């Protein structure tokens, strides 16, 4: 099941990267990307970066490595949540 969802996310990410102009025409510019990425092409770059991130997450889901990555990223928070041993 993870392979199907991961493949779907990879496909959506690929479409975001390859059809950036279509996204610009239908969804318009995003102010955050325009302000922080560049003056005129910031939204295009933002759509492409979001697509690349989706491809990365989809590959991790399809291969089953997303749990390990999230565990590693969140380990500083979860290490302090261990129950106390009062023996």
C-alpha positions in Angstrom: 0.0 0.0 0.0 2.9 2.3 0.7 4.2 1.8 -2.8 0.9 3.0 -4.3 0.7 6.1 -2.2 4.4 6.8 -2.6 4.2 6.4 -6.3 1.2 8.7 -6.4 3.0 11.4 -4.5 6.1 11.0 -6.8 3.8 11.4 -9.8 2.2 14.5 -8.4 5.6 15.9 -7.6 6.7 15.2 -11.1 3.7 17.0 -12.5 4.4 20.0 -10.3 7.9 20.2 -11.6 7.1 19.7 -15.3 3.8 21.7 -15.5 4.9 24.8 -13.5 3.5 27.2 -16.1 0.1 25.5 -15.9 0.1 25.8 -12.1 1.0 29.5 -12.5 -1.9 30.1 -14.9 -4.4 28.3 -12.8 -3.4 29.1 -9.2 -1.5 32.3 -9.7 1.5 33.7 -7.8 2.3 33.0 -4.2 3.3 36.1 -2.3 5.7 34.3 0.1 7.7 32.8 -2.7 7.7 36.1 -4.7 9.0 37.9 -1.6 11.7 35.5 -0.4 12.9 33.5 -3.5 13.3 36.2 -6.2 11.6 39.2 -7.7 9.7 37.8 -10.7 10.1 34.0 -10.9 9.8 33.2 -7.3 6.5 31.4 -7.6 7.8 29.2 -10.4 10.8 28.3 -8.3 8.5 27.7 -5.3 6.3 25.3 -7.3 9.3 23.4 -8.5 10.8 23.2 -5.0 7.5 21.9 -3.6 7.4 19.3 -6.4 11.0 18.1 -5.7 10.1 17.9 -2.0 7.0 15.8 -2.9 9.1 13.5 -5.0 11.6 13.0 -2.1 8.8 12.3 0.3 7.1 9.9 -2.2 10.3 7.9 -2.7 10.7 7.7 1.1 7.2 6.4 1.5 7.5 3.9 -1.4 10.7 2.5 0.0 9.4 2.4 3.6 12.1 4.8 4.9 9.8 7.6 5.9 9.4 6.2 9.5 13.1 6.1 10.0 13.6 9.6 8.8 10.8 11.0 10.9 12.1 9.1 13.9 15.5 10.6 13.4 14.2 14.1 12.9 11.9 13.9 15.9 14.3 12.0 18.2 15.4 15.1 20.2 11.7 15.6 21.2 10.8 11.9 21.7 13.9 11.1 23.9 12.6 13.4 26.6 9.2 11.7 26.6 10.4 8.4 28.1 8.5 7.3 31.2 10.4 7.6 34.4 11.4 4.4 36.2 10.6 4.8 39.9 12.2 1.6 41.2 
